[in-house]
Amino acid sequence: MLFMASDYHFNVGWANALKEGDFLTFTLVGDGLFRVKRNDVGTGVPHQRTVKDADDIPDGHVVDSSDEYQSSEPETESSDGSEYVDDHGAFDVDGCPTFSVTITNSHLAGTFEIPFGFWNHYIRIGALQAPIYFVHRENTSTITLGYSNSKIWIAHGWKHFSRANQLLLGDRCNFKLVDGDDVTFYVWFDRA
């Protein structure tokens, strides 16, 4: 950033990163430091970073877990039959925590659980009360959650998301957490 004629100006990379219709949100994270997110004007959620974006803009995204939440002993079996071992067991994709689920009959019938350990490790527990977003290509689905002391499930939005994306038994869904504050996952599929 440059200071010229009593104004600040971006100097490197921004011209190639912004698209018409984008809007930026700036969050002050320290003395003169901001986290900047490029959002789609239509959906309000951050864009999925492309290779060009990743080269042009330094990654300012921070995913952190909450210190406010006291962990309980989570159950180790998922009630939806997905056989997911409930630990934070995430893998890294482009610097973002990611989890995968293979679609079962329970998922096709309309139930889906977000791995409790993943949520507990990467997302503040207070975010359970707000909607979350699944972004696949250009489509954004708004999801409402239900939760107990040891489980987090999709209360509204899963059936629509699974039908809109024509999910089938054995398809693998990958969920990359790209925003831990306004909880947003970029989703892609490995088809069976």
N, C-alpha and C positions, 0 to 999 in steps of 0.2 A: 504494500500500500504506500502511496506517495502523498505527501502534503504539498500542495501547490496553491498559491493564491488564496489562502485561508480556507481551503477545502481539501478533503481526502479523496483520492482516486485509486481505484484498483489498477495495478500495473501489469500483471502477468496472468495469462490463462483464462480470464473471464470471458473474453469476447467469443471464444470457441465453445464455452460451456453452457451459455444461456441460450434458451430458445424462446421464440415469441410465445407469450402466454404463461411463462414461468413466473413464479414469485418467490422471493427469498425470505427466509426467516432468520433473524440474527439473535443468538442467545449469548449474553455476556457470561463468560466462564472464568474470567480472571482480569487482571490489570491490562485493559486494552485488548484482550483476546476474546474473540467471538467464535462460536460454532455456527456455521452457516449451512442451511439446508435449502436445496433447490426443490420446490414443490410444483406440482401440476395445478394449474388454476382451476380446472374442472373438478378434481377430486380432493384437493388439499393435502394429498399425501406425497411424500418425497418420490422423485423419479428413481427408477432403477438405474444405477450407474452403468454406463457403457464403458468400453475400453477407452474410448476417446476422453470421456469425462474423468476416468480414473487417472489418466495421464495429465490432464489439465488442472485438476483441482486436488490439492492435498486432502487426504481423508481427515475430516474434522469430527467424524462421528465417534461418540464414546458410548459404549454399552456398559452399564454398571449395575450391580445388584444393590438392593436397599439394605442399609444397616438397621432399619427400623424393624424388620421382620425377624422374629425368632422362629427358627425352623422347628417343626414337630417331626416325629418319626414318620416318614412317608411310607405308605404301603408300597410293596415292590411289584404288585401285579396290577395291570390295567383292567378296569371293569369292562372295557369294550372288546376284550379278547385279542388285542393287537400284540400281546406278548412283549411289550416294551418294558425294559428294565428301568425303573424310575430313578435314575440318577441324572446328574446334569449332562452326562454322555454326549455332549454336542461335538460336532466336528466343525472345522473352520473352512469357510468359503469366502475368499476375498476379504479376510479379516473380520468376518461376521459369524457369530455362532449360528449353527444350523442343526436341525434335527430332521430325521426322515421317518416316515411311516408307510408301511405296505398296506394297501387297502384290503380289508377283510369284509366278510358278509355283514358284520356289525356296522362298519362304516357305511356300507351301501344302504343299510336299513335306516340310517340317519343319526348314528351316534359317533362322536369323535371326541377324544380326550387330548388335551395338550399335555405333554409330559410335565408332571408336577415338578420334578427335579430341575428340568430345564428352566421353567418359569422362575422357580425359587432362586436359581443361580444367576440368571441374566436380567430379570425384569423385576421392578419393585412391585411388591404385593398389592399396593394401592391401585395399580393400573387394572386390576381385575374388574373394577366397577365401571370402567369406561369401555366403549367399543374398541375393537382391534380391527386391523385391516389385512386382508390377504390380497396381494397384487400379483396377477398373472398376465403377462404381456401388457396390454393396454387396459385391462379390466380390473376394477377394484371392488372387492366384496367387503361389506361391513358386517362384522361378526360380533355377537353378544355372548358373553361367557356366563356360565354357572360355576359354582365352586363350593367345596367343603374344606375341612381341615387337611385333606390329603389328596384331593382330586380337583382338576380343572377341566371342564368340558364345554363344548360349544352348545349354548342354549338355543340360539337362533342364527341361521345363516349357512349352516353346513350343508343341508339338503340342496339349497339353491346353488351353492358353490360346486358341490360334487356333480350335480346334473349339468350345470352350465359348462363344466370342463370335461364332461363325458367320462368320468372316472369309472374304471372297471376293476373287478377282482384281480389282485396281484399287481396293479399299478403302484409305483412307489412315488409318494409325494415328498418333496424336499421343501423345507420351510427355513428360509434365511432371514434372521432377525436383522433388519436394517435400521430400525428406530425403536429404542427401548423406552422412550418417553411417550410418544404417540404410537403405541405398539403396532408396528407394521412389519409384515413378513412378505418377502418376495417368494413366490411359489413356482416351482417347475416340476415336471413329471418325467419319470422314467417309465414308459409304458410296458406292460407285461407282454 
